[in-house]
Amino acid sequence: MSAANTSPSALDLLFDIELPVTLRFGKTRMTLSELMDLNRGSVIDFGQSAEGPVEVVVNGRVVARGEAVMVQGNYGVRISQIESRRSRLEAAPTPESEK
């Protein structure tokens, strides 16, 4: 075997990188005063926005959508739509937009 066959490929190295994954299922607006009043047991009402699809956000980009499910007492997301590579790239933040 050659040295190229024994060393991991660049893609194999990328598979070990950890990325932040966030589930976005609703949003609301609150005043600073309302935020300061939150404590353990507080309930935040998301209204109608929580009825839509759950967005799976990886590293700040929506990569999939689905629905919230319960599996053996744990929350999960059943994926129903995966964003195309093109739409994920188009939604990528640019250095100018991050300023």
C-alpha positions in Angstrom: 0.0 0.0 0.0 1.1 3.5 -0.7 1.3 6.2 2.0 -1.8 7.9 0.3 -3.9 4.8 0.9 -3.0 4.6 4.6 -3.5 8.2 5.7 -7.0 9.5 6.3 -8.6 11.6 3.6 -9.4 15.2 4.1 -13.1 14.2 4.1 -12.6 11.6 6.8 -11.0 14.3 9.0 -14.0 16.6 8.4 -16.4 13.9 9.6 -15.0 14.3 13.2 -15.7 18.0 13.4 -18.4 18.9 15.9 -20.9 21.6 14.9 -23.6 23.3 16.9 -27.1 21.9 16.1 -30.2 24.0 17.1 -33.8 23.2 16.7 -36.0 26.2 16.0 -39.7 25.7 16.6 -41.1 29.1 17.3 -40.3 32.7 18.1 -41.7 35.6 19.9 -40.8 39.1 21.0 -40.5 40.1 24.6 -39.5 43.3 26.3 -36.4 43.4 28.5 -38.7 43.7 31.5 -40.5 40.5 30.6 -37.2 38.7 30.1 -36.0 39.9 33.5 -39.2 38.5 35.1 -38.5 35.0 33.8 -37.7 32.4 36.5 -37.8 28.6 36.9 -41.2 27.4 35.8 -42.0 30.4 33.6 -43.9 29.7 30.4 -43.2 31.6 27.2 -46.1 31.7 24.7 -45.0 31.2 21.1 -48.6 31.6 19.8 -49.2 30.3 16.3 -45.6 30.3 15.3 -45.0 27.1 17.2 -47.4 25.2 15.0 -45.2 25.4 11.9 -42.3 23.0 11.0 -39.3 22.6 13.3 -36.2 23.9 11.7 -32.9 22.1 12.1 -30.2 24.7 12.2 -26.5 23.7 11.9 -23.8 26.3 12.4 -26.4 29.0 11.9 -27.9 27.6 8.6 -31.2 25.9 8.2 -30.4 22.5 6.8 -33.7 20.6 7.3 -37.3 20.9 8.5 -39.5 18.4 10.2 -42.0 17.9 13.0 -41.5 17.5 16.7 -42.1 13.9 18.0 -41.8 12.0 21.3 -39.8 8.8 21.2 -39.8 6.7 24.4 -40.2 9.8 26.5 -37.6 11.8 24.6 -38.1 14.7 22.2 -37.0 14.3 18.6 -37.5 15.6 15.1 -38.9 13.6 12.2 -37.2 15.1 9.2 -39.5 15.8 6.3 -37.5 18.1 4.1 -33.7 18.6 3.6 -32.6 21.9 2.1 -30.7 21.6 -1.2 -27.0 22.3 -1.1 -27.6 25.4 -3.2 -30.1 26.9 -0.8 -27.8 26.2 2.1 -24.9 27.9 0.4 -27.1 30.9 -0.6 -28.1 31.3 3.0 -24.5 31.2 4.2 -23.5 34.4 6.0 -21.0 36.4 4.2 -18.2 38.4 6.0 -20.0 41.6 5.1 -23.3 40.5 6.6 -21.7 39.5 9.9 -20.4 43.0 10.5 
